[in-house]
Amino acid sequence: MVLYPTQGVSDIQKLQMDSTDSLNSKVIAIEGNFDYAQTAVKKIFNDQAIKAELKGKNTYLSSANSINIGRLLPQVVYYFYAYADLVNKNEINCGDQVSFCVPTGNFGDILAGFYAKEMGLPVGKLIIASNDNNVLTDFFTSGTYDANRELIKTISPSMDILVLSNLERLIFHKSSDQVVREKMEDLRKKGSFSFDGDFSEFLLALPIKRKLKKLLKKFMKMRDI
């Protein structure tokens, strides 16, 4: 079963999904955004009554997106493959550090980079690039994760996400399962939480509009001088 926000994909993507004649799949468009779809899936997964009923039918639920850790495992390979490619092309020497810049929405791909670094890949920095929905940028800057904001629809809908599935995994590695539960409960009830962690392996690439504004302010100051 596939859920997608009816206003969050292109016309071509809608046709690709809505016109499928597969007998073992069903596509459902929802009013709302990606966060609504993902939250609905998580609620179903955590519903004990539904799980018990399905278990009686020998049916178990799984996810194809990065709610499932299995989605991240092949993404870890990307980083090792890219590094090996650079070595084979004599762009770097084996053992040299390489930094990766990753556009992120659900924090999955760049978390896979974090796992690759933990596994021993010589990664210098993991650079997080965001669009106008820069909830992650604000979190790493201020220590407060605040999803109480209007979702901005952009030309990169896979990055138009305010509630990231994979951030809680990083917080787990920086704290404990108990802290994760507390922070995710705050997020569910209040739409925000604060966390003071060491994220020194990450850098931030500011959204382009914000970056342009900063450059413009700098230029105006230089002009005044």
C-alpha positions in Angstrom: 0.0 0.0 0.0 1.3 3.4 -1.0 0.2 6.7 0.6 1.1 10.0 -1.1 0.1 13.6 -0.5 -2.1 14.6 -3.5 -0.5 18.0 -3.8 3.0 16.8 -3.0 3.9 15.1 -6.2 4.1 16.0 -9.9 1.3 15.1 -12.4 3.6 12.5 -14.0 4.2 10.9 -10.6 0.5 10.8 -9.9 -0.2 9.0 -13.2 2.6 6.5 -12.5 1.0 5.6 -9.2 -2.7 6.0 -9.9 -2.7 4.1 -13.2 -0.9 1.0 -12.0 -2.7 -2.3 -12.7 -0.8 -4.3 -10.1 -2.9 -6.9 -8.3 -0.9 -6.8 -5.1 -0.6 -3.1 -4.5 -3.0 -0.2 -3.7 -2.3 3.5 -4.0 -4.1 6.1 -1.8 -3.9 9.8 -2.2 -4.3 11.8 1.0 -5.2 15.5 1.7 -2.2 16.8 3.6 1.6 16.5 3.3 4.3 13.9 3.7 4.3 14.3 7.5 0.6 13.3 7.6 1.2 10.2 5.6 4.2 9.1 7.6 2.5 9.8 10.9 -0.5 7.7 9.8 1.8 4.8 8.9 3.6 5.0 12.3 0.2 5.0 14.1 -0.8 1.9 12.3 2.5 0.2 13.1 2.2 1.1 16.8 -1.5 0.1 17.1 -1.4 -3.1 19.2 -5.0 -4.1 18.3 -4.2 -4.0 14.6 -0.9 -5.9 15.1 -2.7 -8.6 17.1 -5.4 -8.9 14.5 -2.9 -9.2 11.7 -0.8 -11.6 13.6 -3.8 -13.9 13.8 -3.8 -13.9 10.0 0.0 -14.5 9.9 0.4 -11.0 8.4 3.1 -8.6 9.5 3.6 -4.9 8.6 6.8 -3.4 7.2 7.8 -0.2 5.5 9.7 0.6 2.3 10.8 4.0 3.5 13.4 4.8 6.1 11.0 4.1 9.0 12.6 0.7 8.3 16.3 0.5 9.1 16.6 -1.8 6.1 16.2 1.2 3.9 19.4 2.7 5.3 21.7 -0.3 5.0 22.2 -0.1 1.2 22.6 3.7 1.5 25.6 3.0 3.7 27.1 1.2 0.8 26.8 4.3 -1.4 29.4 6.1 0.7 31.9 3.3 0.6 31.3 2.9 -3.2 31.8 6.6 -3.8 35.0 6.6 -1.7 36.4 3.6 -3.6 35.5 5.3 -6.9 37.5 8.3 -5.9 40.5 6.1 -5.0 40.3 4.1 -8.2 40.2 7.4 -10.3 43.3 8.6 -8.4 41.3 11.6 -7.1 42.3 10.8 -3.5 44.7 8.4 -1.8 43.2 5.6 0.3 42.9 6.9 3.8 42.3 10.5 2.8 39.3 12.1 4.4 36.4 13.1 2.2 33.4 15.2 3.2 29.9 14.6 1.8 27.2 17.2 1.2 23.7 15.6 1.2 20.3 17.3 0.6 18.1 15.9 3.3 14.4 15.7 4.1 13.9 12.6 6.2 17.5 12.5 7.4 18.0 9.0 6.1 20.7 9.2 3.5 23.0 11.4 5.6 22.4 9.2 8.7 23.7 6.3 6.5 26.8 8.5 6.0 27.1 8.8 9.8 26.9 5.0 10.0 29.6 4.7 7.3 31.9 7.0 9.3 31.2 5.0 12.5 32.2 1.8 10.5 35.6 3.4 9.7 35.2 5.2 6.4 37.5 8.3 6.4 34.7 10.9 6.5 35.7 14.5 7.3 32.3 16.2 7.6 28.7 15.4 6.7 27.2 18.6 5.3 23.5 18.9 5.7 21.8 20.8 2.9 18.1 21.8 3.4 15.5 23.8 1.5 13.2 26.4 3.0 11.8 23.7 5.4 14.9 24.1 7.5 13.7 22.6 10.7 16.8 20.5 10.9 19.1 23.5 10.3 17.4 25.3 13.2 17.7 22.2 15.4 21.5 21.8 14.9 21.9 25.6 15.3 19.8 26.1 18.4 19.3 22.7 20.1 15.5 23.1 19.8 13.5 21.0 17.3 10.3 22.9 16.5 7.8 21.4 14.1 5.2 24.1 15.0 5.6 25.9 11.7 3.9 26.0 8.3 5.2 23.5 5.8 6.6 25.3 2.8 5.9 23.5 -0.5 8.9 23.6 -2.8 10.1 22.0 -6.0 11.8 19.4 -3.9 8.8 17.7 -2.2 11.0 14.8 -0.8 12.6 17.5 1.3 9.4 19.1 2.4 9.3 17.4 5.8 9.0 18.8 9.3 9.0 15.5 11.3 12.0 13.5 10.4 12.0 9.7 11.0 15.7 9.2 11.3 16.7 12.1 13.6 15.5 10.0 16.6 18.0 7.3 15.6 20.9 9.9 15.7 19.6 11.1 19.1 19.7 7.5 20.3 23.4 7.2 19.4 24.0 10.5 21.2 22.1 9.5 24.4 19.8 6.5 25.2 16.6 4.9 24.3 14.9 6.5 27.3 15.9 10.0 26.2 14.6 9.2 22.7 11.2 8.2 24.1 11.0 11.3 26.1 11.9 13.6 23.2 9.6 11.9 20.8 6.8 12.1 23.3 7.5 15.9 23.6 7.4 16.1 19.8 4.1 14.3 19.7 2.4 16.3 22.4 4.0 19.8 22.0 5.4 19.7 18.5 8.9 20.5 19.8 11.7 19.3 22.1 15.2 20.4 23.1 18.3 18.3 23.1 21.9 19.2 23.9 24.2 16.9 22.0 27.5 16.8 20.2 27.0 16.9 16.5 30.5 18.1 15.6 30.7 15.6 12.7 27.9 17.6 10.9 28.1 20.9 9.1 25.1 22.9 7.8 24.5 24.3 4.3 22.1 27.1 4.8 19.0 27.3 2.5 19.8 29.3 -0.5 17.4 32.1 0.2 18.8 32.6 3.7 22.3 32.4 2.3 21.5 35.1 -0.3 20.0 37.3 2.4 23.2 37.0 4.5 25.4 37.8 1.5 23.2 40.8 0.7 23.4 42.2 4.2 27.2 41.7 4.2 27.4 43.5 0.8 25.2 46.4 2.2 27.5 46.8 5.2 30.6 46.8 2.9 29.0 49.5 0.8 28.3 51.6 3.8 31.9 51.4 4.8 
